[in-house]
Structure formats: C-alpha cells, structure tokens
Amino acid sequence: MALGKLKPPPGAREMLEAVEEELRMVEQAIRLESVTSTEVMTAIGKYLQASGGKRLRPMLVLLASKLAGSDGESAIRLGAVVEMVHMSTLVHDDVIDSAETRRGRAAVNVKWGNHVAVLAGDWLYMQAFQMALRERNFRVLDVLSDVTQRMVEGELLQLERLGSSAVTESEYMDLVDRKTAGLFAASARMGALVAGADEEAEERLGAYAWNVGMAFQLADDVLDFTARAAVLGKPVGNDLVEGKVTLPVIYALEAATPEERRQVETVLKDRSYRRVPFVGIRKLLERHGGIERTRQRAQLFTDAARELMAGFPESPYQRALLWLTGLVTDRRY
C-alpha cells in the first residue's frame, strides 16, 4: 500500500514515511515466516502476500505503538501476526462462501482446492500464534486468543443466519463487532501493550480502532453494491449472492413492500441474480435509503473514532490516526 498517495495531513508525512518503512519490515517478516518445509504452504503464503491488501491492521499496531512512545521490533512482529491472522480468516471465509475471486485473483480454494485451503488457513493461524509467543507477554496472548475466538464465533453465527432475510440491525452489528472490528481493536491494543502504555491509553486506543473497524465494514457493505468489480477485486453484489444480508439490505427491507422483500429472498435462495437482476436490487436499496443510511451509520463510527483520538496529545502519530479514519470511509475499494 503506497502511503505517499493517500494525501496525509500537514506534519504527518515524515512519520508516515517512517511507518511505510516499518510496513516493509512487516512484509518481510510475513514472507520469512511463511516459508515452510511444505512446498504448497510456502507457495500459498507467497500467493497471498502478492495479492496485496490495505495492511490497515499492521498500520494500527505500528501507529498505536508509536503514539504510546515505543519504536521497537515487537510492534513489527505483532504487525505481521495480525496480518497473518487476517489472511487466515480470508482463506477460511472463501472456502465457506465458495468464493471464486479475492482481490482480483483466483481465491486459494479455487487454485488449490478446499482441503488444502482449510489446512493453509489453520497453518497461518498457528504460525501467527507461534510468532506472538515470542513476545513472552501474557497480556498480548490474552488479547489475541480472545479476538480469534470471537472471530470464529462470529463466523458460526453468520452461518446460522445465512440465506435469511430476517437478520436485524443489532444482530448484524454483533457480527461486524466479532468478525471485523474486534481485530482492529486488538491490533491497536497490542501495539499499546508492547509500548508499555497505561491501561487508560490502551483502552482508548482499542476503542478508537474498534470504531474504525465498524466504519470500515459498513463502508465495505456500501462498496459491495456501488463499486465496480474491477476496482473491488470481486463481483459486485457478491454478499447477497453468498446469502449474507448486510446493513444496506437490512435498512431497505424495513421499508420494502412484500414484493420487494420477495425479490431479495429470491436472490438469497438462488444464490444468483439470474431471476432478479442486480440493478433491480441496487435500485431497491437506493429507493429505500439503505445505502445512504449505511453511509451515515459508518460516519457516526468515524466521528466516534475521531473524538477518541482527539483525547490524545497532538503529535504526528495522533494526526496520522485521525487521518486514517477518513481513509477508511472515503475509499473506493
């Protein structure tokens, strides 16, 4: 991810360039840790890393650590840890969803098959934990084990609701908390922990990153219906085809007619837009304000994150974390 293209705020560019160098060190750590005696796992590790990604979670570890006053190797190692955990969840999610593409390339399950993909996801999880163990820090392990357990529980809850149009806003927000926002929060908290931050600063940084994670996922939900496939890296409207009712759909269904609800349920049942075209669903969401309301909800989380960050003394790192909130909600992919 080229941070130089993201137009950081005045005074933060020098710090962002320093983080960019550390992100390269995170990439190097992931590359080294993904080399195994098993040829296929090494190949999958290289393939996943070459697929790119925003690296927001490692960025949160690094920036939180710097904000708390540390500039050590632990933050780089934990940056690699959280990215490998994230990579493992993507691999598992693609198997569960029978996804064909990820970031514009064939998904691991398509390229190597489901059995190998599941084992590769497992290996990445365990390798991440093995790296975290080197910190010899029980509080870091507590945070990491708690968030990974909640992520798995979130996936199970989502499976229970797959294909149902009756998912409520509160149920969906719980899923976002477990599957996305929790790892954002854990990333910032672990960065604070290895920097020796006090409990109040750790909790504030975690709350900041949790709100960023919530906004990130809701922005993703909007992009699933509004972005172009070439930019998104996967088919548009893919969530609904996979049986997932996200917040724009939940909001739209609150005002939908019985016929419009049946249209959504047809897509969920068919797992395709064969009988109900995507453009019809997109217009339904726009007509009932599902997309706009989701944008507004994401903005509330962004505002909360900015307010929490404003409580820290002004510094280049604080300004960069404020800048990051805008990046999350204003992105195109």
N, C-alpha and C positions, 0 to 999 in steps of 0.2 A: 504494500500500500504506500503510495508516494505522498507523504505528508506535505511536501512542498507545494502540491497542487490544491491544498484544501483551504488556502487563504486564512491562516491563523491570525488572531488579533494582534495588534501592535504590542511589541515587547515579548511575545511568546515564541517568535520564530527561532531564536537561538536555542531555547530549551527543546523545542520540537525537533530540531536537527539532532540534538543530543539523544533524544528518545528514539529517533529513526535509527541511529547507530546501534542503540541497545536492542531495538527490534530486529536488526540484522543478526545480533548475537543470539536472540531468542530463536530465530530461524535456524541458525547454525546448531543450536542445542537440540532442536527438534530433529534436524537432519541426522545428527550423530546418534541420538537416542533411538532412531527408527531403524538403524542398521542392526540386523539380527542374523543368526545362523540359518534362518529360514528365508530362502530366496524370495518366496512370494510375499512375505510380510515386508521385506525391505522394498520390494517393488511397489507395494501398496502405499507404504509410507512416503516414498518419493512422489508417487502419483497424487496423493492427497495434498502434499505440500506444494506441488507445482500448480495445483488447481487454484491457488491464491486464497483470498479471503480478506476481510477487513482488519483482522487482528485487534479488534476492539478490546477483547478480554485481556490479552497481554499488555495492551496500552494502559488499561486501568490499573493493572498490577504495578507497572513501572511508574506511572504518574502519582498513584497513591503513595508509593514508597518514597518518591522524591518529595512530595508535599510534606510527608512526615519526617523528612530530614535524612534519608538514607540513600546511598548510591552504590549498593553492593551487589555481589553476584547472586544473592538469594532471590532478589526480585527478578533477575533474568531467568533463573531456574524455574521459579514459580510461574513466570510468564509462559514458558514452554509447557509447564504442567497444565495450566488451564486451557491452553490452545489444544493440547492433545486430548484432554477430556472432551472438549467441544468437538473435535474431529471424530472421536469415537461415537458420540451421540448422533452425529450426522450419518455415519455409516450404518448404525443400527436403525435410525429413522428411515433411511432409504430402503432397507430390507423390509421393514414393517409396512411401509407405504407402497412397496413395489415401484419405487421411483425409477425413472429411466435416465434422468439427467441431474447433474448437480454442478452449478457454476458453469454451465455451458458445455460440460463434458459428460461422457457416459459415467453413470454412478458406479461405485465399486461393485455393487451387487450385480450389475449388468455385465461388467468387464470380467469379474472373477467368479460370479455365482454367489447365491445366498449363503451357502455353508461357509465358504471362505470369508465372506464379508462379515458374518456374525463373529467368527473367531478373530478376525482382524480388529473389529471394534472392541472385543474383550481384551485383546493384547494391548491395544492403545490405552485402555483404562488402567490396566495393571502396570504398564510401563510408567504412566503418569504418577501413579501412587508410589512406585519404587523411587522415582525421582524426588517426590515430596518427602519421602522418608529420610533422605539425605540431610534434610534440614534439622532433623532431631528436635522438632518443635511440635509438641503435642497439640497446642492450640491451632496450628496450621492444619494438622491432620484432622482435628475435630471439625473445622470449617469445611475441609474438602470432603470428608466422609459424609457429613450431614447434607451437603448440597448434592452430591451424587445420588444419595438415597432418595432425596426428594425429586430429583430429575427422573429416576426410574419410576417412582410412584406416579409422577405426572404423566409419563407415557402410558402406564397401565390405566389411569383414569381416562385418558384420551381414547384408548382402545375401547373402553366400556361405552363411550358416547359416540363412537364412530358411526356415521350414517344417520344420526338422529338430528332432526331439526328443532328439538325441544331444549337444546342447551341454553342455559340462562347466562346473563352477563356475569353474575357472581361466579358461576361455575367456570366460565371461560377465563376470567381474571385469575382464578386459582390455578388454572393450567399454565397461564403465562408466568405467574409467580414461580411455579415449580420448574418449568421447562426452560425458561429463558432468563428472567430477572434474577433468579437465585444465583446463577453462575456469575452474572455481572457483579452482584453484591459480594460474593465470595472472593472474586478477583481483587476488588478494592480492599476488602478486609485483610486478605493475606498480604497484600503489599504493605498495608499499615502495620500489620503484626511483625513482619521481618524488619521493619524500620524502627520498631520499639515505640510505636505511638501509644498514647494512653487510651483507656477504654472509650472515653467520650469521642475522641477523634476517630477511632476505629469504627464505632457505631455510626457516626455521622457520614464517614466515607462510604460505609456499606449501604446506608440509606440513600445516599446520593446515587450510587451505582445501581441500586435496585430500581429507582425511578427511571434512570437512563435505560435500563433493560426493559422495563414495561413500555416505555415510549418506543424503543427500538422494535419490539414485536408488533405493536399496533401500527407502526409505520410500515412494517413488513406486510401486515394484513391489507393495508390500503394498496401497496405496490402490487400485490398479487392480482388485483383487479384493474390497476391503472397503468402499470408499466408495460413496456414492450418486451416480448420474450427474449429478443437478442440482448437487451440490456439486463434483464432479470436473471438470465442464465438458466431458466427453466420455463415450461409453458405457463402462460398467464391463466388465471382462474384455476390453478392446479389444486389449491387447498380443497375446494368444493368437490372436485373430481375424486380426490382421495378420501372423501367422506367427512372432511373437517369443516364444521360450521364455525367461522371466525366472527370477530366483532362487527364488521360491516354487515354481514348477513343477519346476525342476531338483532341489530338495531333495525334493519329494514323489515324483518319479519314482524316486529312489534306493530307496524302499521300496514302490513301487507294484506291483501284480500285473500280469501280461501283459494282462489285460482292461482294467485301468485305464490302462495305457500306450496301448492302442489307442483308448481314449476321447479322450485328449489328442491323439493323432495324427489322429483323425477331425476334431477342431476345426481343427487346423492345415491339414489337407487341404481341408476345406470352406470355410475362412475364415468360418465362422459357427457359431452354437450351434443350428443347425436340427435336427441329429440327436442331438447331445449337449447338453442344456441347461446353461446357465451355472451354475445352482445345483448340478448334479452335479459339475462341475469344482471349484467352491468347496468343497464337502464333501470331495472327494478331497484337496484341499490341506490342509484342516483336519485330516482324519483322519491324514495322514502328517506333520503338523507343518511343512509348507512355509512357511506364513505366520508361525508363531511363530519358527521358526529364522531366517527372514529378518529379523524384528524384532530378534532377538538379535544377528545379524550387524551390522545397522545400528547398534545400541547400542555395539558394540565400536569402530566407526569414530568414533562420537560421543565415546566415552571417550578415544580416542587424540587427538582434536582438543582436547579439554579439557585433557589433560595437556600438550600442546604449548603451549597458550595460557597455562597456569599458569606456564610458564617466563619469561613477560614480567613486568616490574614491574607491580604493581597500579595501575590507573587506571580512570577511567570507560570508556575505549575498550577496555581489556582485559576489563572486566566485561561490556561490551556484546557482545564477540566470544564470550565464554563463554556468554552468554545466547542468542546466535544458534544455538549447537549444539542447544539444546533446542527452539527454534522449528522447526528442520529435521525433527527426528524426531517431534515431537508434533503436527504439523499435520494438518488434515483434508482438505487438497487440495493 
